[in-house]
Amino acid sequence: MKLDNLTAIDVVEGIKSGNISCEELVCEIYERIERSKLNCFITLNKANALEKAIEVDRRKNEEDYRRKKLLGVPIAIKDSISTRGLQTTCASKILEGYIPPYDAAVIEALKCEGAIIIGKTNMDEFCMGTTTETSFYGPTRNPHDLSRVPGGSSGGSAAAISACETVLALGSDTGGSIRCPASFCGVVGLKPTYGFVSRYGLIAYANSLEQIGPMASNVTDTALLLEVISAKDERDSMEVKIKNNAAMNYCASSLKWDEDANIDIDIDIDKEVKGMKIGVPKEFIEGVSPAVKKSVWNAVHKFEDSGAIVEEISMRGLNLKYALASYYIIAISEASSNLARFDGLRYGLRLGKDENWHTTFSKIRGEGFGEEVKRRIILGTYALSAGYYGKYYLKALKVRTLIKNEFEDAFKKQDMLAMPTMPFVAFELGERIKDPLSLYLADVNTVPINLAGVPSISIPCGFSNGLPIGLQLVGKHFEENEILKAGFVFETLSG
Amino acid sequence: MIRKEEIEHIGWLARIELSDAEKELFEKQLSSILDYFAVLDELDTEDVEPTYHVIGIKDVVREDEPKEALSQSEVLRNAPKKEKGYFKSPRML
């Protein structure tokens, strides 16, 4: 079986028509993973996945199986997402051996639609990083160049798709953690609007910023996966409020299913692109590397040549250094509170001999957390401590309001914004990890999106010296479908 | 500037024991990161409301109906130390 260029839609159709054996497909994927030098996975789900694959092959003609949207599709899950009975570590030593007693809402949805969970992917510890180098389980390598990072924090998910070690993957994105590795590995990744996908079962890093999102080798598969994981879930209070609001249109994509449960893509390319208003904010493009700048402008011109109205705009109030500072203060402050739960009492690392209450926990946390996690908890604790709350946290929340307003203003005139996902292509392993601030600065084009809570997709748009470049399309709140359609148009125009 | 003693104190507040090497490393790094954060002082935000959640909605609660919860054995399964159906904690003092 040829795994290269195999899409999720191919898999579903192939299994239903009898052209693909799910068992063979899953076996082939594990063979590839076992030969791989990339270190994409922390934990594999082999026995269970094979059992499920055999069941899919046996029951594929049953009515309810034919209706499953991801029937037999292999998917890799970022290790920040809880999977019942399958080790979930967040790439941290402190959670080594932890077996969640429940599934995240998105995992329930995937199982219900017939997806096959291949394993849990490597990531930066507790999602804190841009390279997947802070993982306790060693770094993941970039499939395009083994000496380079895959991006992060969902680096294992992106690299696994790129190397055909899975067909689909889930990531989570707090400040770019889906889009950065998608850009560095040459795959598609989407961060939904804040509140669009249930966070129930996502191990929290910074609640007010993060979302689980789909990753795939192409835009249509991304749309398909988003359809499945955006199912309504009453356990995320943000999400349920939105979806109970009948006036709010939250259609995830333009995918339709006919009576025989075959998929139909309802997009007229010419009609979509004609008159589409795309703003290119110069603040997001002037500081990037020449190769990235050229590639992104080429992409934008493709839209323009097909009838889109492109305008270079300025989001003057959005000085990106303010966005970065605001983002990091909010993220570390929320993290310092969220990560207080990891103490080795109910689960996770416990050292041999207990001392008194506080010392025992201090030692466990000192031993169990990696350097970057400690750095962020210490900074966050400092930012929230008496006397500093107004200077750091409250100030950052106010600056966030200014940033959000800036996006709202831009969207009064534009349908969407286009910009580079990352300012450069993937860099060498070890190149930046010793200098945390320089790594934080690499997130300059992704973090403002999380602060504003708008949806954004990264799509491959070219190469520089064999390394992929990502185009980022940013939409209005709950207009996932618009950026997906634009992405689909771009893929089609690029052939 | 953030001093080594301050880092030690914050480490204690956060219940993270830091080695001497970590304290020295963080003293340098955290000072430069905090300097970077100080760029926000350039902005006048006197009359700006803070944004806690971007979509500006209040929390909602579901109906208070009893549902099946995890069993005691499932809850305790991951506990490194347990005794007689309880989590076993270190002593308080």
Interface residues (C-beta under 8 A of the other chain):
Chain A: G97 Y98 I99 P101 Y102 T193 Y194 G195 S208 E234 S237 M238 V240 K241 I242 N244 K321 Y322 L324 A325 S326 Y328 I329 S336 A340 D343 G344 L345 R346 Y347 G348 L349 R350 D354 E355 N356 W357 H358 T359 T360 F361 S362 K363 R365 G366 E367 F369 E371 K374 R375 I377 I378 L379 T381 Y382 A383 S385 Y392 L394 K395 A396 L397 K398 V399 R400 T401 L402 K404 P436 L437 Y440 L451 A452 G453 H477
Chain B: I2 E6 I7 I10 G11 W12 L13 A14 R15 I16 E17 L18 S19 E22 L25 F26 Q29 L30 S32 I33 L34 Y36 F37 V39 L40 D41 E42 L43 T45 V48 E49 P50 T51 Y52 H53 V54 I55 I57 K58 D59 V60 V61 R62 L70 E74 V75 R77 N78 A79 P80 K81 F87 S89 P90 R91 M92 L93
